Amino acid sequence: MPEPRRHERIADELRRAIADGRYPVGATLPSEAELAAAHGASRGTVRQAVSALLAEGLIGSRQGARRVVLSTTPSQSFTELRSFAQWARAGGRSAGGLVLSSSWDVAHTDEAGLLQVRRGAPVLRVLRLRTLDGEPVLLERTVYPEWIGPAVEALPDDCESVTQRLYDDTGLVFAHGEHHIDAVAAGTADAEHLRLRRGSPLLRVRRTTTTADGRPVETSDDRYRPGSVVFTVRNSTQTNPLARTRTAT
């Protein structure tokens, strides 16, 4: 693996300092000049590192003021598409994964619509537990269409990043994603694998991912353990990546 560039190393060190409490929520980071001196780097390099933390929602900025720590948990913005492993690495965390079950089945009506296949078409169902630094944080129930299912099935059960391995093995690029976010109560399987009580509140993200030309690659029901992830929305009067919809009745 190539050595990280200088600004990436500085960003990683700042993430660790925030995570271990050296810079708690509400604290201010040293100035760019102070960080540059401490790391033996140019202010431009430090500025790149700080920009990465801004994009992750760890720190905030105000005109003419020092950067303030907003969160100890890196966030995922709705304006970008990143895999779980990519998001974890960006926050200086270690991502893990383990397939709990994998089997071929037929597409239900709603899945067929999302995957753009006929009802009853073969699909691969995968139940995968994702971890951060060894702790369970996410249970994924993912359905893959027949055209990509065999490549997914061939991956090792403990594959860290399905997205990266599919790119390496097949050249597949996950280009677009649609996410629907709500809250649900933990069921029996959720409680067992995420190590919490049945009925505990979970953040659920239902997502469908496609290639650049719009071909569906997967549709998934992802359930996050409370406190494990923060999603960030940045909008304006011109751009709004988040839409409100009514729940189905």
Disulfide bonds with the S-S distance in Angstrom:
none
